Amino acid sequence: MKTKNNKKESLILFCGLPATLKTYLSVRLSGRLGYAYLPTRAMGTIVNEITRNTLYQNRVNRYTELAKVVHSALSFGANVVIDGGFPTLESRNMVLKKTNPNKVIIIHCICDNDTR
């Protein structure tokens, strides 16, 4: 994908891993490559009154807003690293569905309890 100024925008999306390690890796990579860094973050306070559906809807809203930011940044020619927190393929697809698949790298890491 090229923008009017001939820059090639790309997206690197981290998912999996324990949060601290994922954040460390994504921040280091974005800094070394000169990419914009976009963290996802928890939304709202979890209390007894929050139902499963409310929590799910909060996550959907968060990933929808993140997708808007990512697509805006990419449309301006930015290169972006996302510190994911995507629990499902469905949540990742909110960001990925409008993104050129040839310009996306998904880093999905899983580690055992000893590594954590």
N, C-alpha and C positions, 0 to 999 in steps of 0.2 A: 504494500500500500504506500503510495507516495502522496504527499500533500502538495499544495501549490508551490511551496518553496523547495520542493524536491528532497525533503528529508524523509527518511524511512522510519516510521514509528513502529515500535514493537512492545510487547508485553511479556513480562516474566511473572508468573503467578506461583507463589509458594502455598502448599497445603500439606496437611499431615504434620508430623513432628510435634513435640511438646512446644507450647507457645514461646517460651524463652529462647530456645534454640532456633526456632523458625524465625523469630524476630531478629536475632543476632545475625543469622545467615543472610536474610533479606536486606537488612540495613548495610551490611558489609558489601554485598554484591551491588546494591544500588549506588553506594558511594564510589566504588571502584570503577563502575561503568558510566557514572554520571547520569544515571536514570532518576526520575522522580520516584519517591518512595511513598506509597499509600498504605497505611495500616488499616486493617479492619479492627473493630473493637467491640467489646460487649456493650449492649445497649440496655439501659434501664436497670432498675434495682429488682432483684428477685426477692419477692416476699410471698407469703402464703396465698394471697389473693390472686396472684397471677396464675392463670390457667395454662395448660399446655398449648392451647390454640392461640392465646395471647402472645406467649413467648415465640411461637412459630411465626406469627404475623409480624412481630417486631423484627425477627431475623429477615423475613422477606422484605420488609421495608428498608432495612439496613443495606441489604445486597442490591436492591433496586437503586437506592441513592448512590451506592458505590459504583454501580454500572454507569450511571449518568456522568459521574466525575471521570471515570476511566475513558469513556467514549469521547468526552469533551477534550481531555488531554491528548488522546491519540489523534483527534481531528486537527489539533494544532501542531502535530508532528512530534509530540513528546514520546520519550521512551519511558516506560513505567514498570516498576516492580511492586507487586501487591503482596503484602504480608497477610496471607489468607486467614482463614479461620472458617473455611467452608466445610461444614459437616457433611454435605452431600453433593453429588453431581448436579442435582437440581440447583443448589445455591451457586455453584461455580458457573453454571450455564447462564445465569442472569447477567454475568459479566461477559461471558464468552460468546453468547449467541449473536452479537453484532460485531464481533471482532474477527479480523481476517485470520483464519487458522494457520496460515503460513507465517504469521508474525507473532505467534504465541508459543512460549515455552512454559510448560507446567512442570513444576518440581514438586513431586509428591513423595515424601519420605516417611518411612515408618521405622521406629526404633524400639528395641526391647526395654524392659524395665532397668536392666543394668546400665544401658546407655543413658537413660533418663537420669 
